[in-house]
Amino acid sequence: MNFKLIVARWIHKFLIHTEWMTENMRSPKTIGLAWVARTLMNYSNAQVSIDIVNRMKLKKTDHVLELGVGNGLAIKEIAKICENNIIGVEISAEFRKKLLNKKLPKNIVILENDAKDLSNEIPDGSIDKLLAINVIYFLKPIEEYILEFRRILKKRGIGYLGCKFESIKNFDIEVAPNRDERAIISQLSNLGFNASSDFIDLGEDRSRYTLIQFEKQ
Ligand SMILES: C[S@@+](CC[C@H](N)C(=O)[O-])C[C@H]1O[C@@H](n2cnc3c(N)ncnc32)[C@H](O)[C@@H]1O
């Protein structure tokens, strides 16, 4: 474990319950805490991002959207397979600036929208696969986002939510209200999806996660 990571984990341990820290885990913006959030996400989410993209069974021709691109760990894996434009939705200016500096593959398009309303950019029924890793906890009201997922996905299009419910259980509840797997599945089912979940254990604390899949009926 490198020195930067040790420092980031130490700061996070003291601030984990605070609204301030959770806000930065949702979308990094405060100097110092944004660095802590980005450093922890890079370390904790690399393996999970690669694993989920493998499970998505992407085709070259798929139209894919990732919500909450963050450090770009998953979208870079998607770009190794998909040839069409890949849409990344990233509300954090801090993350967008870092992504620009990373010289991502040319078919990655980053949008600055709040994912609640993508109607100015994404046509109805145009997306085959949608991915959001460590994002669903923060979306409120969740129903509005699920309705937008339904609008943009094709019939039989599939969404994938990577969730670490154990890691976020101490986050500020106002900022991260969606922490109940069964409630999320029931909200997806009520709004027209066939939803299910699996617990995936890749062997380390940071790589245990729940994968929620939902198919548009
Ligand atoms: C906890 S981070 C996860 C980042 C990355 N997916 C990962 O697992 O490392 C949540 C990400 O979702 C983005 N985000 C949160 N709410 C959003 C919204 N309403 N619309 C678009 N992006 C959002 C944040 O800016 C941040 O990049």
The ligand as a Gaussian input file, in Angstrom:
#p B3LYP/6-31G(d) Opt

LIG

0 1
 C      -18.499000       7.309000      -5.561000
 S      -18.096000       7.984000      -7.132000
 C      -17.823000       6.497000      -8.080000
 C      -16.910000       6.700000      -9.254000
 C      -16.589000       5.430000     -10.058000
 N      -17.784000       4.911000     -10.708000
 C      -15.953000       4.403000      -9.175000
 O      -16.612000       3.412000      -8.811000
 O      -14.776000       4.596000      -8.822000
 C      -19.679000       8.570000      -7.720000
 C      -19.554000       9.215000      -9.079000
 O      -20.835000       9.544000      -9.594000
 C      -20.858000      10.911000     -10.025000
 N      -22.242000      11.376000      -9.826000
 C      -22.907000      11.411000      -8.640000
 N      -24.164000      11.851000      -8.818000
 C      -24.302000      12.074000     -10.158000
 C      -25.380000      12.540000     -10.953000
 N      -26.554000      12.856000     -10.405000
 N      -25.196000      12.652000     -12.291000
 C      -23.982000      12.361000     -12.838000
 N      -22.913000      11.923000     -12.128000
 C      -23.073000      11.779000     -10.803000
 C      -19.838000      11.587000      -9.131000
 O      -19.375000      12.808000      -9.614000
 C      -18.773000      10.499000      -9.034000
 O      -17.901000      10.517000     -10.135000

